[in-house]
Amino acid sequence: MARRFGLFDVDSRELDQSGCGLAYRPRVRPIVPLLERLYALAEAKGYPLLFTTCCSGRMLPPRGLPGTLVIPLDAAETSWRAALGGYRRFYLAKRARGDPAANLAARAFDTFEHNANARLLLRELDVATWVVFGNAFDLCVASVARGILNAGLPLIVLKDVRVSASGATPQSERETIRFLSEREAQLMSLAAFLELAEGS
């Protein structure tokens, strides 16, 4: 039976300086209390939590961290599927291209374009509705939203648990909102989503 919700945190966290845990990206500090409410909800409800790291951030090692399963880029790497049932937290690897301009030109930020296992993971987790939030709304968050919608899955985007991309403009933000609305994604506040989730 499908889980009602799955959470997808886009680029809010990275490997910490010690290499032993997770840290918040500096740009998401204003929304950290909101992120922590979502992580607590995922833990309490048993919702799967997917996350990525910004291409300019410290990526997780291939072995992952305790409690986190790394979903590799290459479709030929299939060992993660056997381990799937033992995890609720999943890290989708990205292929960073070097400096920020190269990453942007190669669309390295687009998880679903470069991680051949991303769509398969969605199918394996059997979630009724995905909830997306995080860093770089009109770039990284929008690309994850597009990937989920292209997989034919219902989507909620949390409009107040987000940080704009460094190059965002009012026009790019409006275009992202229009795109999401046209694709029938639900734009929802965190408070409204928490109320919805608590009723499930």
C-alpha positions in Angstrom: 0.0 0.0 0.0 1.4 3.4 -0.9 2.6 5.7 1.8 0.6 8.9 1.8 3.6 11.3 1.6 7.3 11.3 0.8 9.5 14.3 1.4 12.2 15.6 -1.0 14.6 18.2 0.4 16.5 19.9 -2.4 20.1 21.0 -1.6 19.5 22.2 2.0 22.2 19.9 3.5 25.7 18.8 2.7 28.5 16.7 4.3 29.8 18.5 7.4 33.4 19.6 7.9 34.3 16.4 9.8 33.0 14.2 7.1 30.9 12.3 9.6 27.5 14.0 9.5 25.3 16.5 7.8 25.4 20.3 8.0 23.0 22.9 6.6 24.1 24.9 3.6 24.7 28.5 4.7 22.0 29.9 2.3 19.2 27.9 4.0 19.7 29.3 7.5 16.5 31.4 7.4 14.4 28.2 6.9 16.2 25.8 9.2 13.4 25.8 11.8 11.0 24.9 9.1 13.2 22.1 7.7 13.6 20.6 11.2 9.8 20.5 11.6 9.7 18.5 8.3 12.5 16.1 9.3 10.7 15.5 12.6 7.4 14.8 10.8 9.2 12.3 8.4 10.6 10.5 11.4 7.4 10.4 13.4 5.3 9.3 10.4 7.8 7.0 8.8 7.8 9.0 5.5 10.7 8.5 3.2 13.0 11.5 3.1 15.0 12.1 -0.1 17.7 14.7 -0.3 20.4 16.1 -2.6 23.3 18.5 -2.1 24.1 21.6 -4.1 26.7 21.0 -6.9 28.9 23.6 -5.1 28.5 21.8 -1.7 30.3 18.9 0.0 28.7 15.8 -1.5 28.2 12.6 0.6 30.7 9.8 0.0 29.5 6.8 -2.0 29.2 4.7 1.1 26.8 7.3 2.6 26.4 8.0 6.3 24.7 5.9 9.0 21.0 5.7 8.3 21.3 7.1 4.7 21.3 5.1 1.5 23.1 6.6 -1.4 21.3 6.3 -4.7 24.1 6.2 -7.4 24.1 7.9 -10.7 24.7 4.9 -12.9 21.7 2.6 -13.8 24.2 -0.3 -13.9 24.7 0.1 -10.1 21.8 -1.9 -8.7 23.0 -3.0 -5.2 21.1 -0.2 -3.6 17.8 -1.8 -4.5 18.4 -4.8 -2.2 19.1 -2.5 0.7 16.1 -0.2 0.1 13.8 -1.7 2.8 16.2 -0.9 5.6 16.2 2.8 5.1 13.9 5.8 5.3 16.5 8.4 4.3 17.9 8.5 0.7 20.6 10.6 -0.8 20.5 11.1 -4.6 24.0 11.5 -6.0 24.7 14.3 -8.5 27.5 14.8 -11.1 29.1 18.1 -10.3 31.0 19.6 -13.3 33.5 21.8 -11.4 32.9 25.6 -11.1 29.4 27.1 -10.8 29.3 28.3 -14.4 30.2 24.8 -15.7 27.6 23.2 -13.4 25.0 25.6 -14.7 25.9 25.1 -18.3 25.7 21.3 -17.9 22.5 21.4 -15.8 24.4 19.4 -13.2 21.8 20.6 -10.7 19.1 18.5 -12.4 18.9 15.3 -10.4 16.4 13.6 -12.7 18.4 14.4 -15.8 21.7 12.9 -14.5 20.8 10.3 -11.9 19.6 7.3 -13.9 18.2 5.7 -10.7 16.1 8.7 -9.5 12.9 7.8 -11.2 13.2 4.1 -10.3 13.6 5.1 -6.7 10.3 7.0 -6.8 8.6 3.9 -8.2 10.2 1.6 -5.6 9.2 3.8 -2.7 5.5 3.7 -3.7 4.5 7.2 -2.4 1.1 8.7 -3.2 2.2 12.3 -3.1 5.7 13.9 -3.0 6.4 17.1 -1.0 9.3 19.2 -2.3 11.1 22.1 -0.7 14.5 23.5 -0.3 17.3 25.6 -1.9 17.2 27.5 -5.3 13.5 27.6 -6.0 13.6 28.5 -9.7 16.5 26.2 -10.5 17.1 23.1 -8.4 13.7 22.9 -6.7 12.0 23.4 -10.0 14.0 20.7 -11.7 13.1 18.2 -9.0 9.5 19.2 -9.2 9.6 18.7 -13.0 11.2 15.2 -12.6 8.5 14.1 -10.2 5.7 15.5 -12.4 7.2 13.8 -15.5 7.1 10.6 -13.6 3.3 11.1 -13.4 3.2 11.5 -9.6 1.2 14.0 -7.5 3.2 16.9 -6.1 3.1 19.5 -3.3 5.6 22.3 -3.3 6.0 24.1 0.0 6.0 27.7 -1.0 7.4 29.0 2.3 10.1 26.4 2.8 12.3 27.6 0.1 15.2 29.8 -0.7 15.6 31.6 -4.1 18.5 30.8 -6.4 21.4 33.2 -6.3 20.5 34.4 -9.7 16.8 34.5 -9.2 14.7 37.4 -10.4 11.0 38.2 -9.7 10.3 37.1 -13.3 12.1 33.7 -12.9 10.2 33.1 -9.7 6.9 34.0 -11.3 7.7 31.7 -14.3 8.4 28.8 -11.9 5.2 29.3 -10.0 3.3 29.5 -13.3 5.0 26.3 -14.6 4.1 24.4 -11.4 0.5 25.6 -11.5 0.1 24.7 -15.1 1.4 21.2 -14.3 -1.2 20.9 -11.5 1.4 20.8 -8.6 -0.1 22.1 -5.4 1.6 25.2 -3.9 1.0 24.9 -0.2 2.3 26.5 3.0 4.0 24.4 5.6 1.2 25.1 8.1 -1.4 23.8 5.6 0.7 20.7 4.8 1.3 19.9 8.5 -2.4 20.1 9.1 -3.0 17.7 6.2 -0.3 15.3 7.3 -1.5 15.2 10.9 -4.9 14.2 9.6 -3.4 11.1 7.9 
